[in-house]
Structure formats: C-alpha cells, structure tokens
Amino acid sequence: MALAALVVVGTMAGVASAGGAYDRGNSPDPATMLVDGVVVRPLGLGAVVLGAATWLVTFPFSALGGNAHEAGDQLVGQAWRFTFQRPLGEFSR
C-alpha cells in the first residue's frame, strides 16, 4: 500500500513540475487543464483514499507518539489540498 502511495505522489510531482503556467502570470492552457481534470485529479483522489487508509492503520502508533495531527496532515491533508483546493491546471501551489 505504501508503494502505491509513493507511485501516486511521484506521478503527481512529475506532472506538477511540468505545469508552470501560473509562474509566468498566465492562465494555464486548455491541454494542461484537461490533463489536470482527467488524469491528475483522479490520481489525487486515490492518494487521499490511500493516505486515509494508511493514517487509519497507523493512528494508534501516531497517537501514542503524540503526532496524530501531523501524520494526518502529511498522509491526507496535503493530498486533499492538492486535489480539491487549487485552481484547475495550476500545479505550482
């Protein structure tokens, strides 16, 4: 399961490095928006689901260690923000 999460995150990072349209102050081109909506967002949703499952399994250990909030943010929160809280086609956020 961790390997699948790494593959999803690696794929998102690769696509994120390719999209720099917002860095130049321009809106992204339609092809970038299409790839984001059809490929990257579903992968992000998969990362949210895998991260939530991983967080749920590891919650007792992170709760004992006192870092359950940080673990939740790393495993679920970042993927959630990447998938649902950024403009379509913007990868630099």
C-alpha positions as CSV (number, residue, x, y, z in Angstrom):
1,M,0.0,0.0,0.0
2,A,2.9,2.4,0.8
3,L,4.4,1.6,-2.6
4,A,1.1,2.6,-4.4
5,A,1.0,5.8,-2.4
6,L,4.6,6.6,-3.5
7,V,3.7,5.9,-7.1
8,V,0.7,8.3,-6.9
9,V,2.7,11.0,-5.2
10,G,5.6,10.6,-7.6
11,T,3.3,10.9,-10.6
12,M,1.7,14.0,-9.2
13,A,5.1,15.5,-8.6
14,G,6.2,14.8,-12.1
15,V,3.1,16.4,-13.6
16,A,3.4,19.3,-11.1
17,S,6.9,20.1,-12.4
18,A,5.6,20.2,-15.9
19,G,3.0,22.9,-15.3
20,G,4.5,26.3,-14.8
21,A,1.9,28.4,-16.5
22,Y,0.9,30.3,-13.3
23,D,4.5,31.1,-12.5
24,R,4.5,33.4,-15.6
25,G,1.3,35.1,-14.6
26,N,-0.7,33.4,-17.3
27,S,-3.7,31.2,-17.0
28,P,-3.0,27.5,-18.0
29,D,-3.6,26.4,-21.5
30,P,-6.6,24.1,-22.1
31,A,-4.5,21.0,-22.5
32,T,-3.0,21.5,-19.1
33,M,-6.4,21.9,-17.6
34,L,-7.6,18.8,-19.4
35,V,-4.7,16.7,-18.1
36,D,-5.3,18.0,-14.6
37,G,-9.0,17.3,-14.6
38,V,-8.9,13.9,-16.3
39,V,-5.6,12.4,-15.0
40,V,-4.2,14.3,-12.1
41,R,-7.3,14.9,-10.0
42,P,-8.4,11.3,-10.0
43,L,-4.9,10.3,-9.0
44,G,-5.1,12.8,-6.2
45,L,-8.4,11.3,-5.1
46,G,-6.6,8.0,-5.0
47,A,-3.8,9.5,-2.9
48,V,-6.4,10.8,-0.5
49,V,-8.0,7.4,-0.1
50,L,-4.7,5.6,0.3
51,G,-3.4,8.2,2.7
52,A,-6.6,8.0,4.8
53,A,-6.3,4.2,4.9
54,T,-2.7,4.4,5.9
55,W,-3.4,7.1,8.6
56,L,-6.2,4.9,10.0
57,V,-3.9,1.9,10.3
58,T,-1.1,3.9,11.8
59,F,-3.3,6.1,14.0
60,P,-2.7,4.1,17.3
61,F,1.0,4.4,16.9
62,S,1.0,8.1,16.0
63,A,-1.4,8.8,18.8
64,L,0.9,7.2,21.3
65,G,3.8,9.2,19.8
66,G,1.8,12.4,20.1
67,N,1.9,13.3,16.4
68,A,-1.5,12.1,15.1
69,H,-2.3,15.6,13.7
70,E,1.0,15.9,11.8
71,A,0.6,12.3,10.4
72,G,-3.0,13.1,9.3
73,D,-1.8,16.3,7.6
74,Q,1.0,14.5,5.8
75,L,-1.0,11.5,4.7
76,V,-4.3,13.0,4.0
77,G,-4.3,16.8,4.2
78,Q,-1.7,17.6,1.6
79,A,-3.3,15.3,-1.0
80,W,-6.7,16.8,-0.1
81,R,-5.5,20.3,-0.7
82,F,-3.7,19.3,-3.9
83,T,-6.8,17.6,-5.2
84,F,-9.6,19.9,-4.1
85,Q,-8.3,23.3,-3.1
86,R,-6.3,24.6,-6.1
87,P,-7.4,26.1,-9.4
88,L,-7.7,23.7,-12.3
89,G,-4.5,23.5,-14.2
90,E,-2.3,25.1,-11.5
91,F,0.4,22.7,-10.3
92,S,2.8,25.2,-8.7
93,R,0.8,25.6,-5.5
